[in-house]
Amino acid sequence: MKRLFIFSALICILLMLLSSCSSPNKNSGYTGDPKITDNGTDNVTVDYGGDPMEFESFSLSESGTTAETHVYEGYKTADGVHLEYYISQSIWDNSISGYTETRITVRSVDGNEELYQTLCALFGNCKIDRWANFKGSNPPNVLDGSSMSFQAVLADGTKITADGTNNFPKNFRTFSNELHKLINEVKLTNNVFSDGTYEITVPDSWIGIVSAEFSEFYTAFSVDKNDGNPLTFFIIDTNGSGYTSISYPEATDIGRLIRDDDVRFITARDHYSINDYADKVSEEALTLWDTYEDDKLHIIESLHGVNGYELIPEDGSTLYEAEAMDLADRARSTWLCLNFAGEYSGGVKPTKIKGRSYLPMYPSYENITTIEDVRDRFLTVFSEEFTDRVLNAAIADKDILEYTDNVYVAYKKCKGDAPSHSYVDHVENKEDGSITVVMTVNKSSSGKHYVDLPVEKNADGKFVFSDYPYWDESE
């Protein structure tokens, strides 16, 4: 009996110790509720219900695994509130031997008193005052993720600061998501719409039904589904490097918005078809699809620059760097398949045909089984004259042949010093209309070289290389 009593006592002590070890850690500087870890999942505990909380100003910064910082700022104005969302990035500047900050302003809003009160309600609902002095240390063994930094001055002068890495104050994700929506999502209320760089005219039928969501690269137009989620059906891209239509062949290249050194390529493209979701959207939203194609055309025609941006309509006469890079990559791949089969054999053993070693030119899933198929592939990146000249020479030299319902190329490898790297240096669009893509080729033995690749348009109006003086020779 005595042994049973001692055993029971030991069990109770052990349970007390385990309970003590699992208690919340309150030594985080967080003066309100116990600290919790919020990793952005749906099962994070929340605690809503505070009274509206008026403020003078606030700033929220969020960083992830990239070098970009997403910043939301706001301050009270005489008429309401000013809000701004921008992306900040620090870039090394050799001229000053230090970092300089670059900003991309995604959205700037001068809101009325109603918007200010909506924000005050969000502050109170998420109990921002309980964030004061929160310090969220990164959990053990977490190597990446995200971090936040928050500062606010309330109407009574109280200052609130909080920061954390993969460890955030209660209700943080809800506050961040709702703040993003307030700044970057808007229901269309009139015919004139602007993102700050361009302006368009939307049809009357869109007003009150269509919403717009802003990001650093595009504006997405959507209607509501009956599950509460948006259905995006139209997108206007504003890319700084080139038209998005490289990835979306059916998209419309509208033109370039230019203000000083800031150049933005504007592309309009379809997304989901509203008609495909007839049972998930309202009758008003479904009706929009009846006139969508005409409405889209009128919207594109109405687009013009604002706030110092000038729209240069696209006429198809210029080859841009992003397109040149894509063209150069595809041309190099095509060229290597013909001339350097042994260099890129992928472990496939050569086949002896009439005493000479050959490899299949393309894998079977490409379904390129005749020389005519090869010619069609070449014509996507090279001119017709150049393609026929190269392929006819290869046929005459028996470097390419049809064999067992497939196309084989001679097993040849690189001869001499192969380059360590090659890339598009720049594109020369000359006044006489001629275009040249200038490649930089780095070789270990002889350093940097520049190779000119002349460009022309084919019968389909696509840019192709009219000559291809490749920088390596094969065996």
Residue pairs with C-beta under 8 A, 6 or more apart in sequence:
24 34
24 35
25 34
25 35
26 34
26 35
28 35
28 134
28 135
28 136
28 137
29 133
29 134
29 135
30 130
30 131
30 133
30 134
30 135
30 169
31 130
31 132
31 133
32 127
32 129
32 130
32 131
32 132
32 170
33 47
33 130
33 170
35 134
35 136
35 167
35 169
36 44
36 45
36 168
36 169
36 170
37 136
37 139
37 166
37 167
37 168
38 44
38 167
38 168
38 169
38 170
38 172
38 173
39 145
39 166
40 146
40 173
44 173
45 170
46 170
46 171
46 174
47 127
47 170
47 171
48 125
48 126
48 127
48 171
48 174
49 125
49 127
50 123
50 124
50 125
50 126
50 127
50 129
51 124
52 117
52 120
52 121
52 123
52 124
53 120
53 123
53 124
53 128
53 129
53 154
54 76
54 120
54 123
54 154
54 155
55 76
55 119
55 120
55 123
55 152
55 153
55 154
55 155
56 75
56 76
56 153
56 154
56 155
57 73
57 74
57 75
57 76
57 152
57 153
58 72
58 73
58 74
58 75
58 150
58 151
58 152
58 153
59 71
59 72
59 73
59 74
59 149
59 150
59 151
59 152
60 71
60 72
60 73
60 148
60 149
60 150
60 176
60 179
61 69
61 70
61 71
61 72
61 148
61 149
61 150
62 69
62 70
62 71
62 146
62 147
62 148
62 176
63 69
63 70
63 146
63 147
63 148
64 145
64 146
65 144
65 145
65 146
67 89
67 90
68 87
68 88
68 89
69 87
69 88
69 89
70 85
70 87
71 84
71 85
71 86
71 87
71 88
72 83
72 84
72 85
72 176
72 179
72 180
72 183
73 83
73 84
73 85
73 86
74 81
74 82
74 83
74 84
74 119
75 81
75 82
76 116
76 155
77 110
79 110
79 112
79 113
80 110
80 111
80 112
80 113
80 114
80 115
80 116
81 110
81 111
81 115
81 116
81 119
82 108
82 109
82 110
82 111
83 107
83 108
83 109
83 111
83 115
83 119
83 182
83 183
84 105
84 107
84 108
84 109
84 183
85 105
85 106
85 107
85 108
85 180
85 183
85 184
85 214
86 103
86 104
86 105
86 106
87 103
87 104
87 106
87 216
88 101
88 102
88 103
89 101
89 102
89 103
89 104
90 99
90 100
90 101
90 102
91 99
91 100
91 101
91 102
92 98
92 99
93 99
93 100
104 216
105 196
106 184
106 214
106 215
106 216
107 183
107 184
107 195
107 196
107 214
108 196
109 115
109 183
115 182
118 182
119 179
119 182
122 175
122 178
122 179
122 182
123 152
125 171
126 171
126 172
126 174
126 175
126 178
127 170
127 171
128 152
128 160
128 175
129 154
129 158
129 160
130 169
130 170
131 150
131 160
131 162
131 169
131 172
132 158
132 160
132 161
132 162
133 161
133 162
134 162
134 163
134 164
134 169
135 162
135 163
135 164
136 162
136 163
136 164
136 165
136 166
136 167
136 168
136 169
137 164
137 165
137 167
138 145
138 165
138 166
138 167
139 166
139 167
142 166
145 165
145 166
146 165
146 166
147 163
147 164
147 165
147 166
148 162
148 163
148 164
148 168
148 172
148 176
149 162
149 163
150 160
150 161
150 162
150 163
151 159
151 160
151 161
152 159
152 160
153 159
153 160
154 160
162 169
164 172
183 214
184 213
184 214
184 215
185 211
185 212
185 213
185 214
186 211
186 212
187 208
187 210
187 211
188 202
188 206
188 207
188 208
188 209
188 210
188 211
188 212
189 207
189 208
190 207
191 201
191 202
191 203
191 204
191 207
192 199
192 200
192 201
192 202
193 199
193 200
193 201
193 202
193 212
194 200
194 306
195 214
195 219
195 236
195 238
196 306
196 307
197 238
197 257
197 259
197 264
197 305
197 306
197 307
197 309
198 236
198 238
198 257
198 266
198 303
198 304
198 305
198 306
198 309
198 311
199 302
199 303
199 304
199 305
199 306
200 236
200 299
200 302
200 303
201 298
201 299
201 302
202 210
202 295
202 299
203 291
203 295
203 298
203 299
205 287
205 288
205 291
205 295
206 221
206 288
206 295
209 223
209 282
209 284
209 285
209 288
210 221
210 222
210 223
210 288
211 221
211 222
211 223
211 224
211 230
212 219
212 220
212 221
212 222
213 219
213 220
213 222
213 230
213 232
217 237
217 238
217 239
218 235
218 236
218 237
218 238
218 244
219 235
219 236
219 238
220 230
220 232
220 234
220 235
220 271
221 232
221 233
221 234
221 235
221 236
222 230
222 231
222 232
222 233
223 230
223 231
223 233
223 274
223 281
223 282
223 285
223 288
224 230
224 231
224 281
224 282
224 285
225 231
225 277
225 280
225 281
226 280
226 281
226 282
227 280
231 272
231 274
231 277
231 280
231 281
231 285
232 271
232 272
233 270
233 271
233 272
233 273
233 274
233 288
233 292
234 268
234 269
234 270
234 271
234 292
234 296
235 268
235 269
235 270
235 271
236 266
236 267
236 268
236 303
237 243
237 244
237 251
237 265
237 266
237 267
237 268
237 269
238 257
238 264
238 265
238 266
239 264
239 265
239 267
239 322
240 263
240 264
240 265
241 265
241 321
241 322
242 265
242 320
242 321
242 322
242 323
243 251
243 253
243 265
243 267
243 314
243 320
243 322
243 323
244 251
244 265
244 267
244 269
245 251
245 252
245 253
245 267
245 269
246 322
246 323
246 326
248 267
248 269
250 269
250 270
251 267
251 268
251 269
251 270
252 267
252 268
252 269
252 300
253 265
253 266
253 267
253 314
253 316
254 266
254 267
254 268
254 300
254 303
254 311
254 313
254 314
255 266
255 311
255 312
255 313
255 314
256 263
256 264
256 265
256 266
256 311
256 312
256 314
257 263
257 264
257 266
257 305
257 309
257 310
257 311
257 312
258 264
258 305
258 309
258 310
258 312
259 305
259 307
259 308
259 309
259 310
260 308
262 309
264 309
265 320
266 303
266 311
268 296
268 299
268 300
270 296
273 289
274 281
274 285
274 286
274 288
274 289
274 292
275 286
275 289
278 286
288 295
303 311
304 311
305 311
316 461
317 429
317 433
318 429
319 327
319 427
319 429
319 435
319 437
319 455
319 463
320 427
321 424
321 426
321 427
323 463
324 424
324 427
324 437
324 455
324 463
325 423
325 424
327 381
327 437
327 455
327 463
327 464
327 465
328 424
328 437
328 439
328 453
330 380
330 381
331 381
331 382
331 453
331 465
331 468
332 422
332 470
334 377
334 378
334 380
334 381
334 382
335 468
335 470
336 343
336 344
337 344
337 361
337 362
337 409
338 361
338 374
338 390
338 394
338 399
338 400
338 409
339 412
339 470
339 474
340 412
340 413
340 414
340 472
340 474
341 358
341 359
341 361
341 409
341 410
341 411
341 412
342 350
342 357
342 359
342 411
342 412
342 413
342 475
343 412
343 413
343 414
343 474
345 359
345 411
348 359
348 360
350 357
350 358
350 359
350 411
351 357
351 358
351 359
351 403
351 408
352 358
353 401
353 403
353 408
356 398
356 410
356 411
357 410
357 411
358 401
358 403
358 408
358 409
358 410
358 411
359 408
359 409
359 411
360 406
360 407
360 408
361 368
361 374
361 400
361 406
361 407
361 408
361 409
362 368
362 407
364 406
367 373
368 374
368 377
368 407
369 402
369 405
369 406
369 407
370 402
370 407
371 391
371 395
371 400
371 401
371 402
371 407
373 407
374 391
374 400
374 407
375 387
375 388
375 391
378 387
378 390
378 391
379 387
379 458
379 464
380 462
380 464
381 464
381 465
382 390
382 464
382 465
382 466
382 468
383 456
383 458
383 464
383 465
383 466
384 458
384 459
385 466
386 465
386 466
386 467
386 468
390 468
391 400
393 399
394 400
394 409
395 401
398 410
399 409
399 410
399 412
400 407
400 408
400 409
400 410
401 407
401 408
402 408
412 474
412 475
413 474
413 475
414 472
414 473
414 474
414 475
415 472
415 473
415 474
415 475
416 472
416 473
417 443
417 444
417 445
417 446
418 443
418 472
419 441
419 442
419 443
419 471
419 472
420 442
420 443
420 444
421 441
421 442
422 439
422 440
422 441
422 442
422 471
423 439
423 440
424 437
424 438
424 439
424 440
425 438
425 439
425 440
425 450
426 438
427 435
427 436
427 437
427 438
428 435
428 436
428 437
428 438
429 435
430 436
434 454
435 454
435 455
435 456
435 463
436 452
436 453
436 454
436 455
437 452
437 453
437 455
437 465
438 450
438 451
438 452
438 453
439 450
439 451
439 452
439 453
439 471
440 448
440 449
440 450
441 448
441 449
441 450
441 451
441 471
442 448
442 449
443 449
449 471
451 469
451 471
452 469
453 465
453 467
453 468
453 469
454 465
454 466
454 467
455 463
455 464
455 465
455 466
456 463
456 464
456 466
457 463
457 464
458 464
